[in-house]
Amino acid sequence: MNRRHFLKTASSGLALTAASRFVPTTFAAEKPLRVGLMGTGWYGKGSLFRLLQVAPAEVVSLCDVDSRMLAAAAAMVAERQASKKQPRTYGDFRKLIAEKDVDVMMVSAPDHWHAVPAIEAMRAGMDVYVEKPTATDVIESQTMVAAARKYNRVVQVNTQRRSTPHLIEARDRVIKEGRLGKILSVDVCCYWHMRNGDTLASAPDIPPPDYLDYEMWTGPAPKRPFNRIIHPRGWRAFMEYGNGIMGDMCVHMLDMVRWMLDLGWPHTITSWGGILNDKASRANITDTQTATFDFDNLQVTWNHRTWGPMPDPDYPWAAIFHGEKGTLKTSVFKYEFLSLGGGERLSGEALFEYAKYPEDRTEKDLERHVASAMRRHWLNFLAARETRSRPVADIEQAHISSTACILANHSQQLGRTLKWDAATHTVVGDAEANGLLRRPYRAPWAHPDPNAA
């Protein structure tokens, strides 16, 4: 089996072949894929280790502004990869890229550090695997698409619902086979109590720890006084570094709906909400928000609330498709279809592959129900690299989903509906809204420009 045929076979089905468990024998005569990773925290390592499970990759470089986290990650990678070599380590992604010995650059830093490193890696001839959302503002995200096309780079965004086995099954068995009939509306939601609740008293401003280069961590974003919420992992509590729960959780579910139903851009976006319950917290992201994405013949409505009881505890983070013939409930854990009148029922659950990948059971912080999807997402990306084609979560598709969520935040902030013109990438007749599409960058960093990608 040659490399291209292996990748095509491994990425197309719901199950990985036995041959894909230990692929170095398959690729014995070929040079391993050289990988660099920026952002060695939670999801960075989780994504990287799934790659090492399914492909003969050599992690040559790691980058992080937290020297303790970086050293720990380097030791873990050396233990995991076949060569047992410890990767080089950097505190500045520009130095990693300047080595020009990486085939695939992983960008797993906080959201405000997605666009610039990804674009620089593309310019240097690297393909890119980047976390969602694509960026923190619309123009950053637009420039990532422009760079991918200009430099003919393959860019996969880790919106891995598109590679989730039970969700692929739900799409194929329920939606594609017409069991829902005409789909009348879709509800997407997140009701997990995931917003940070620390107050100024419990998380006061303090000097950054000596192992963290906080100046580089902040980069082009506004520089807040440091507190223990910000790092590690708590930065999502602040709009300076992300897009709130819209950009963290809605982007996944909205992207999944768009993929399942083959939807393009929403034409109008309306959102409302704010900090309605937990006003004492230091977090400045909303704790309550609704958004409606209008795709002309279909409305997709998002709700999140980080307080109070969940409407359906079985589907705390979900997309629910309402059709003339029945209802399809989907989540990262399972799906259920019920036809009207209580007739036909279909269901499926997340795929666990402990027999093939026993390390999934014990790996710290791994979202075990997502591991099978992440492996397939990597295989899809590797297959796309072979043919220089677009992967399932191509940067353009992720740009649409991410931009829609960013625009929803702008709609909530401005208190009005936004009409989006995808051709011009502008909000129709709204200069104030268009002024929010490119947020100011902190010196000396220069904001990416799609016309100069």
Buried (B, 14 or more C-beta within 10 A) or exposed (E): EEBEEBBBBBBEEBEBEEEBEEBEEBBEEEEBBBBBBBBBBBBBBBBBBBBBBBBBBBBBBBBBBBBEBBBBBBEBBBEBBEEEEBBBBBBEBEEBBEBEEBBBBBBBBBBBBBBBBBBBBBBBBBBBBBBBBBBBBBBBBBBBBBBBBBBEBBBBBBBBBBBBBBBBBBBEBBBEEEBBEEBEEBBBBBBBEBBBBBEEEEBEEEEBEEEBBBEEBBBBBBEBEBBBBBBBBBBBBBBBBBBBBBBBBBBBBBBBBBBBBEBEBBBBBBBBBEBEBBEEBBBEBBBBBBBBBBBEEBBBBBBBBBEEEBEEEEBBBBBBBEBEBBBBBBBBBBBBBBBEEEEEEBEBEBBBBEEBBEEBEEBEEBBBBBBBBBBBBBBBBBBBBBEEEBBBBBBBBBBBBBBBBBBBBBBBBBEBBBBBEEEEBBBEEBEEBBEBBBBEBEEEEEBBBBEEB
